Amino acid sequence: MFNKQKAIIIGGGISGKLAARVLSDFFKDVVVIERDTESLGPYPRKGARQGEHLHALLHAGQYGLEELFPGITENFYASGAVKINSTKDLAWFHHGVWKLRYDGGYTTTLQTRPHLEWHIEKYIKKIPNISIYYNHVVKNLLYDEDENRVYGVEIQNNDDTLKTQKADLIVDASGAGSISSSWLEKLGIHIPNEKVEIGLKYVSKSFQLPDNNTRDWMIKIVYPNPPIEKIGGTISKVEDNRYIVTINGYQDAIDEKEAVKNDNGFLELAKGLPKLDIYNEIKDGSPLSKTSVFRVPQIIWKRYDKAKELPNGLLVIGDTVCRIDPVFGQGMSIAILEALALQKIFRGDRDTLQRSIIRFHKKVPQIIAPIWNMVITEDFRYPGISGKKPIGLSIQQWYAKKIFLLSSQNQDIYDSFVKVMNLIQPITILMKPKILTKVLGQIMSKK
């Protein structure tokens, strides 16, 4: 089963756990270095400041997670996660119109990020050749200049003791502020990147809502209509009959000091959404948590695939490579798709370990590129957003807007959009002749 000896993973977040699961099939020993303390349940952790905000697991992510951890979806539901009909139980106000509501046969799981991560960790702990070092921080990478190879890490525990660990493979899954990019720059290896300044702020709070027999949704999204509107929000049912409300604002449109001042500050923020639906739900609700703030001033894609002479033995994954706009809920699903790609490469690769690393780094952009393009096409609807714009941006924005509006009228078009949004079909399906005809027909009807 094992044809390689040891892998060390920097970071025990979702990407790190997924990498550990995959590599446990191919390495005799897998060690995860995690700076946080061991979680005793589905609770937010210090190292994942975004954990108190709303998260989504898209269909591609949900199917992939089940493939990696058989039975985990039912375990989610058994411990309180909410199973919904993706198109029937979602009320979505998007670009000034409400999406159609119908039974498309898709299911989505609503839950908090700590709940999801806790279940993944329980699976990881059952794998005998995975060890997790909690309260440990990687301080440096061990490097052999003659071989141009990373061969281990220097780690520090919470009593400041330093020690080294050697391995055949070092995986950096520590996120956007990872050690790898700064360490490589010091080594003289430049990592090209694509960066877009979005000035995003998340403000979230949990509520207990009063009973309401007319409530016909499990999750409701009120999305801003750019460029005029910059603030949107989502209210979602999660485990323990709670509701999370997350309000997001681009270009620093949210005054976070007012929002966190008291409960009324959060209500006033909700009152400023394009629709009063969320405010009307929570104004008579009972707050269950403090108001949390998370900032994403920029999104960035570090192009490790374009870097020259990367050291052997180093593999990067997850937010270490790309932090994407979280409003679209794609981050966790991207991490899962990357883990599945890594698994496929190791299963089919009889070449050297380094060749497998190179193949993975070349595969990752194929996963990220179409998603990145979709996201920044929307982000660039706001004037003043800085960054590299995709080719044909205005045409893409025009066509996407037509699809958004038709999704309020045409079930076939919305159904195709749902597949694209959930990363189970490429965006090209929205350009099939049948959909093109509908788009053109809408234009002609207005002449």
C-alpha positions in Angstrom: 0.0 0.0 0.0 2.7 2.5 1.0 5.5 3.2 -1.4 6.7 6.4 0.3 7.8 6.9 3.8 6.8 10.2 5.4 4.8 13.4 4.6 4.5 16.5 6.8 1.5 18.8 6.4 1.8 22.4 7.6 -1.7 23.4 8.8 -4.5 21.4 10.1 -7.4 23.3 8.6 -9.7 21.9 6.0 -7.1 21.7 3.2 -4.6 20.2 5.6 -7.0 17.6 6.8 -8.0 16.7 3.2 -4.4 16.4 2.2 -3.7 14.1 5.2 -6.6 11.9 4.2 -5.3 11.5 0.6 -1.6 11.1 1.5 -2.4 8.5 4.2 -3.0 6.0 1.4 0.5 6.5 -0.1 2.8 7.3 2.8 3.7 5.2 5.8 3.5 8.2 8.1 1.6 11.5 7.8 2.2 14.2 10.3 0.0 17.3 10.5 1.5 20.4 12.3 -1.3 22.6 13.7 -0.9 25.8 15.6 -4.3 25.6 17.3 -5.3 23.5 20.3 -7.2 20.3 19.8 -10.9 20.9 19.3 -13.2 19.3 21.8 -16.3 19.7 19.6 -17.8 21.7 16.8 -16.5 25.1 18.1 -14.8 28.0 16.3 -11.0 27.9 16.6 -8.5 30.8 16.8 -6.7 29.9 13.6 -9.9 30.0 11.5 -11.2 33.5 12.2 -13.7 33.0 9.4 -15.2 30.1 11.2 -18.0 32.1 12.9 -19.3 33.3 9.5 -21.6 31.5 7.1 -20.0 28.9 4.9 -21.3 26.9 2.0 -20.4 23.4 0.7 -21.3 23.4 -3.0 -22.6 20.2 -4.8 -19.1 19.4 -6.2 -17.6 19.8 -2.7 -20.3 17.8 -1.0 -20.0 14.9 -3.5 -16.2 15.0 -3.2 -16.2 15.0 0.5 -18.4 12.0 0.6 -16.0 10.2 -1.8 -13.1 11.0 0.6 -15.0 10.2 3.8 -17.8 7.7 3.0 -20.8 8.2 5.2 -19.8 11.7 6.4 -22.9 13.4 4.9 -25.3 11.3 7.0 -23.2 11.9 10.0 -23.6 15.7 9.4 -27.4 15.2 9.4 -27.4 12.9 12.5 -25.7 15.6 14.5 -27.9 18.5 13.5 -26.9 19.7 10.0 -29.9 20.7 7.8 -30.7 18.9 4.6 -32.4 21.1 2.0 -33.7 21.0 -1.5 -31.2 23.3 -3.2 -33.6 25.1 -5.5 -36.9 24.8 -3.5 -35.7 25.8 0.0 -33.4 28.6 -1.2 -34.9 32.1 -1.6 -32.4 34.1 -3.6 -32.7 37.8 -4.5 -30.0 38.3 -7.1 -29.3 41.4 -9.3 -32.7 42.8 -8.5 -34.9 39.7 -9.1 -35.9 36.6 -7.2 -34.7 33.3 -8.6 -37.3 30.7 -9.4 -38.2 28.3 -6.7 -38.8 24.7 -7.9 -37.8 21.1 -7.0 -34.7 20.4 -9.1 -33.8 17.2 -7.3 -30.6 18.6 -5.8 -29.7 18.6 -2.1 -27.5 20.9 -0.1 -26.3 20.6 3.5 -26.5 23.7 5.8 -24.2 23.7 8.7 -21.5 25.8 10.5 -17.9 25.5 9.4 -16.8 24.3 12.9 -19.4 21.5 12.6 -18.1 20.4 9.2 -14.5 20.6 10.2 -15.0 18.7 13.5 -16.6 15.8 11.6 -13.7 15.7 9.1 -11.2 15.7 12.1 -13.1 12.8 13.7 -12.6 10.8 10.5 -8.9 11.8 10.3 -8.3 10.6 13.9 -9.4 7.1 12.9 -6.7 6.8 10.3 -3.8 5.0 12.2 -0.9 6.4 10.2 -1.9 10.1 10.7 -0.5 12.0 13.6 -1.6 15.6 14.5 0.8 17.8 16.5 -1.4 20.5 18.1 0.0 23.7 19.5 3.0 23.5 17.2 4.1 26.2 14.8 6.4 25.7 11.8 9.2 28.3 12.1 11.3 27.3 9.1 11.7 24.9 6.2 14.8 22.7 6.1 16.6 23.0 2.8 19.4 21.2 1.0 20.8 23.8 -1.4 23.0 21.2 -3.3 19.9 19.1 -4.1 17.5 22.1 -4.2 15.2 20.1 -2.0 13.0 20.8 1.1 13.5 17.9 3.4 11.9 18.8 6.7 10.6 21.5 9.0 11.7 23.3 12.2 8.8 23.4 14.6 8.1 25.1 17.9 5.7 24.0 20.6 3.9 26.2 23.1 6.8 26.0 25.6 9.1 27.5 22.9 11.0 24.2 22.4 12.4 23.9 18.9 12.8 20.6 17.1 13.2 19.3 13.6 11.3 16.7 11.6 12.4 15.3 8.3 10.1 14.0 5.6 10.0 13.0 1.9 7.2 15.5 1.2 6.3 18.8 2.8 2.8 20.1 2.1 2.0 23.7 2.9 -1.7 24.0 3.6 -1.4 26.8 6.1 -3.4 29.4 4.2 -2.9 32.8 2.7 -0.3 33.9 5.2 1.8 30.7 4.7 5.5 30.4 5.3 6.2 29.1 1.8 5.9 32.3 -0.3 8.0 34.5 2.0 10.6 31.7 2.5 10.8 31.2 -1.3 11.2 35.0 -1.9 14.1 35.0 0.6 15.6 32.1 -1.4 15.4 34.3 -4.5 12.4 32.5 -6.0 9.7 34.9 -7.1 6.1 33.7 -7.0 4.0 35.6 -9.6 0.5 36.4 -8.4 -2.8 37.8 -9.5 -4.4 40.1 -7.0 -7.7 42.0 -6.8 -8.4 44.6 -4.1 -12.1 44.1 -3.1 -12.3 45.7 0.4 -14.7 43.0 1.6 -16.0 42.9 5.2 -18.1 40.1 6.7 -20.2 40.8 9.8 -22.1 37.8 11.3 -24.3 37.0 14.2 -26.3 33.9 15.3 -30.0 34.1 16.2 -32.9 32.0 17.6 -35.9 33.0 15.5 -39.5 32.9 16.7 -41.7 30.2 15.3 -43.3 31.2 12.0 -45.6 28.8 10.1 -45.3 31.0 6.9 -41.5 30.7 6.7 -41.0 28.7 3.5 -37.2 28.8 3.2 -34.2 27.3 4.9 -31.7 29.8 3.5 -32.3 33.3 2.1 -29.8 35.4 0.1 -30.2 39.1 -0.6 -27.5 39.9 -3.0 -26.5 43.5 -3.9 -27.2 44.8 -7.4 -23.9 46.3 -8.4 -22.5 48.8 -8.9 -25.1 50.8 -7.0 -25.5 48.4 -4.1 -22.5 47.1 -2.2 -24.0 45.3 0.8 -25.7 41.9 0.7 -26.7 39.4 3.3 -27.6 35.8 3.9 -29.6 34.1 6.6 -29.3 30.3 6.9 -30.6 27.7 9.2 -27.9 25.5 10.8 -27.6 22.9 13.5 -29.4 23.3 16.8 -32.3 25.2 15.2 -30.1 28.3 15.0 -29.8 30.8 12.2 -26.6 32.5 11.1 -26.9 35.9 9.5 -23.8 37.1 7.5 -23.8 40.6 6.0 -21.1 41.4 3.5 -20.0 44.6 2.0 -17.6 45.4 -0.8 -15.1 48.4 -0.9 -15.4 49.0 2.8 -19.0 49.8 2.6 -19.7 48.4 6.1 -19.1 50.6 9.2 -18.0 47.7 11.4 -17.7 49.9 14.5 -21.4 50.7 14.3 -22.3 47.1 13.5 -20.5 45.6 16.5 -21.4 48.3 19.0 -24.5 46.5 20.2 -27.3 44.2 18.9 -29.2 47.2 17.5 -26.1 48.1 15.4 -26.4 44.8 13.7 -30.1 45.2 13.1 -29.5 48.6 11.5 -27.0 47.1 9.2 -29.6 44.4 8.2 -32.1 47.2 7.6 -29.8 48.7 5.0 -29.9 45.6 2.7 -31.6 45.8 -0.7 -34.6 43.9 0.8 -35.9 44.0 4.3 -36.5 40.2 4.4 -33.6 39.4 6.7 -34.2 42.4 9.0 -37.8 41.4 9.3 -36.8 37.8 10.4 -34.2 38.9 13.0 -35.8 42.0 14.5 -37.9 39.8 16.9 -35.2 37.1 17.2 -32.9 36.4 20.1 -29.2 37.0 19.5 -27.2 33.9 20.4 -23.7 35.2 19.8 -21.6 38.3 19.7 -21.2 40.1 16.4 -18.1 38.8 14.5 -16.1 40.6 11.8 -13.9 39.1 9.2 -12.0 41.2 6.6 -10.8 40.2 3.1 -9.2 43.3 1.7 -7.9 41.4 -1.3 -8.2 38.1 -3.1 -5.0 36.6 -4.4 -3.9 33.7 -6.6 -0.2 32.8 -6.1 1.0 31.2 -9.3 3.3 28.6 -8.0 2.8 26.8 -11.3 4.7 29.7 -13.0 7.5 29.9 -10.5 11.0 28.9 -11.7 13.0 26.2 -9.9 10.7 25.5 -7.0 12.6 23.3 -4.5 11.9 19.6 -4.8 9.8 18.0 -2.0 7.5 21.0 -1.5 3.8 20.9 -2.4 1.3 23.8 -1.9 -2.5 23.5 -1.7 -5.7 25.3 -0.7 -5.6 29.0 0.4 -1.8 28.8 0.3 -2.3 29.0 -3.5 -5.5 30.9 -3.8 -7.7 32.9 -1.5 -10.9 33.6 -3.5 -13.8 35.9 -2.8 -15.7 34.0 0.0 -19.1 35.6 -0.9 -19.5 33.0 -3.6 -18.9 30.1 -1.2 -16.4 28.2 -3.4 -13.3 28.0 -1.1 -14.0 24.7 0.6 -15.2 23.1 -2.6 -12.0 24.2 -4.4 -10.0 22.6 -1.5 -11.9 19.3 -2.0 -11.4 19.3 -5.8 -7.7 19.8 -5.2 -7.6 16.9 -2.8 -9.3 14.7 -5.3 -6.9 15.8 -8.0 -4.0 14.9 -5.7 -5.5 11.5 -5.0 -5.9 10.8 -8.7 -2.3 11.8 -9.4 -0.8 9.6 -6.7 -3.0 6.6 -7.6 -2.0 6.7 -11.3 1.6 7.9 -11.0 4.4 5.3 -11.0 7.0 8.1 -11.5 9.1 9.8 -8.9 7.6 11.8 -6.1 8.8 15.0 -7.6 7.1 14.3 -10.9 3.8 13.8 -8.9 4.3 17.2 -7.2 4.9 18.9 -10.6 1.8 17.3 -12.1 -0.3 18.5 -9.1 1.0 22.1 -9.4 0.1 22.1 -13.1 -3.4 20.6 -12.4 -4.3 23.2 -9.7 -4.6 26.1 -12.2 -7.0 24.1 -14.3 -9.3 23.9 -11.2 -8.9 27.5 -10.1 -8.9 29.4 -13.4 -12.5 29.1 -14.4 -13.7 29.8 -10.9 -11.4 32.7 -10.5 -12.6 34.2 -13.7 -16.3 33.8 -12.7 -15.6 35.5 -9.4 -13.6 38.5 -10.6 -16.1 39.1 -13.4 -18.6 39.9 -10.7 -16.1 41.7 -8.4 -15.2 44.1 -11.3 -18.7 45.3 -11.5 -17.7 47.8 -8.9 -15.8 50.8 -10.2 -12.5 51.3 -8.4 -11.8 47.6 -7.9 -8.1 47.3 -8.8 -6.4 44.2 -10.4 -5.9 42.4 -13.7 -9.1 42.3 -15.6 -10.0 39.2 -17.7 -10.2 39.5 -21.5 -13.6 40.4 -22.7 -14.8 41.5 -19.3 -17.6 43.7 -20.4 -19.1 41.0 -22.7 -18.8 38.4 -19.9 -20.6 40.8 -17.5 -23.3 41.6 -20.0 -24.0 37.9 -20.7 -23.9 36.9 -17.1 -26.4 39.6 -16.2 -28.8 38.2 -18.9 -28.4 34.7 -17.3 -29.1 36.1 -13.9 -32.2 37.9 -15.0 -33.5 34.9 -17.0 -33.0 32.7 -14.0 -36.0 34.4 -12.5 -38.2 33.3 -15.4 -36.8 30.2 -17.1 -36.3 27.0 -15.2 -33.9 25.4 -17.7 -31.6 28.4 -17.6 -31.6 28.6 -13.9 -31.0 24.8 -13.7 -28.0 25.2 -15.9 -26.8 28.1 -13.8 -27.2 26.0 -10.6 -24.9 23.3 -12.1 -22.2 25.9 -13.0 -22.5 27.7 -9.7 -22.1 24.4 -7.8 -19.0 23.5 -9.9 -20.5 20.3 -11.4 -20.6 21.7 -15.0 -18.4 24.1 -16.9 -19.6 27.6 -17.6 -19.7 26.7 -21.3 -23.1 25.0 -20.8 -24.6 28.5 -20.4 -23.6 29.1 -24.0 -25.5 26.2 -25.5 -27.7 27.2 -28.5 -30.9 26.8 -26.6 -29.7 29.3 -23.9 -28.2 31.6 -26.4 -31.5 31.7 -28.2 -33.3 32.7 -25.0 -30.8 35.5 -24.3 -31.1 36.9 -27.9 -34.8 36.5 -27.7 -35.0 38.6 -24.6 -33.0 41.3 -26.4 -35.2 41.3 -29.5 -38.4 41.4 -27.4 -37.2 44.8 -25.9 -36.7 46.4 -29.3 
